[in-house]
Amino acid sequence: MVYSTGSVHLTEPRRKEIMKLLNDRYKIETNENLLIFTSKYTDCEATARKLVGYYKSDRGLPVSKSMRPLKLIDIMKAAEHYGLPVTEEEIRLIFDSEGTRGRKSPRQLKMALLAIKAPNDMEEIIWRSTELSAYMDKWIRAIKSTTKLNS
């Protein structure tokens, strides 16, 4: 269905705002740090989501089929349940939602990057890329070592 008849047209300022998002110099595919960050965080969240689902299933708890936000406490419980070699602090460094500028977690920065392309958050990803990658690499190594998926 094409929405045209009787629809409200975007004003010029709104059009410019949308075009700015599309033409932003921070396009993910042209910035190696943003691309690597996005890829690593996607791996972290996807594995955490699976781990939490398996944990809940093992415990006889309801497993959500929707893409509801992951709860930090559930990630911690699942990591403990499966004996992942990560600390609560290391899990917080990746999945917490409480950080402030300069100390935001990859989870917070991912939300800003993919949902609204917030320039300040993109800059933070770029200048903290080594630090953020180290946090996420630790999680990925822990998952691989626990599941014996090392290549």
Backbone hydrogen bonds, N-H to C=O, Kabsch-Sander energy under -0.5 kcal/mol:
donor,donor_aa,acceptor,acceptor_aa,energy
3,Y,1,M,-0.5
4,S,2,V,-0.9
7,S,4,S,-1.4
15,R,11,T,-2.5
16,K,12,E,-2.5
17,E,13,P,-1.9
18,I,14,R,-2.1
19,M,15,R,-2.7
20,K,16,K,-2.4
21,L,17,E,-1.6
22,L,18,I,-1.8
23,N,19,M,-2.5
24,D,20,K,-0.9
27,K,24,D,-1.1
30,T,27,K,-1.2
31,N,28,I,-1.4
32,E,30,T,-0.6
35,L,31,N,-2.5
36,I,32,E,-2.8
37,F,33,N,-2.4
38,T,34,L,-2.5
39,S,35,L,-2.3
40,K,36,I,-2.8
41,Y,37,F,-2.9
42,T,38,T,-2.1
43,D,39,S,-1.9
44,C,40,K,-2.4
45,E,41,Y,-3.1
46,A,42,T,-2.5
47,T,43,D,-2.3
48,A,44,C,-2.3
49,R,45,E,-2.8
50,K,46,A,-2.1
51,L,47,T,-2.7
52,V,48,A,-2.7
53,G,49,R,-2.2
54,Y,50,K,-2.7
55,Y,51,L,-2.7
56,K,52,V,-2.8
57,S,53,G,-2.2
58,D,54,Y,-2.8
59,R,55,Y,-1.8
60,G,57,S,-1.2
61,L,56,K,-3.0
64,S,62,P,-0.6
75,I,71,K,-1.9
76,M,72,L,-2.4
77,K,73,I,-2.5
78,A,74,D,-2.5
79,A,75,I,-2.6
80,E,76,M,-2.3
81,H,77,K,-2.8
82,Y,78,A,-2.2
83,G,80,E,-1.1
84,L,79,A,-2.7
86,V,84,L,-2.2
91,I,87,T,-1.9
92,R,88,E,-2.7
93,L,89,E,-2.4
94,I,90,E,-0.8
94,I,91,I,-0.8
95,F,91,I,-3.0
96,D,92,R,-2.2
103,R,100,T,-3.1
107,R,94,I,-2.0
109,L,105,S,-2.5
110,K,106,P,-2.8
111,M,107,R,-1.8
112,A,108,Q,-2.0
113,L,109,L,-2.7
114,L,110,K,-2.9
115,A,111,M,-2.3
116,I,111,M,-0.5
116,I,112,A,-1.2
117,K,112,A,-1.1
118,A,112,A,-1.4
122,M,118,A,-2.3
123,E,119,P,-2.6
124,E,120,N,-2.0
125,I,121,D,-2.2
126,I,122,M,-2.2
127,W,123,E,-2.8
128,R,124,E,-1.7
129,S,126,I,-1.0
132,L,128,R,-3.0
133,S,129,S,-2.4
134,A,130,T,-1.9
135,Y,131,E,-1.8
136,M,132,L,-2.3
137,D,133,S,-3.2
138,K,134,A,-1.9
139,W,135,Y,-1.6
140,I,136,M,-2.5
141,R,137,D,-2.8
142,A,138,K,-2.2
143,I,139,W,-2.6
144,K,140,I,-2.6
145,S,141,R,-2.8
146,T,142,A,-2.0
147,T,143,I,-2.4
148,K,144,K,-0.8
149,L,144,K,-1.8
150,N,144,K,-0.6
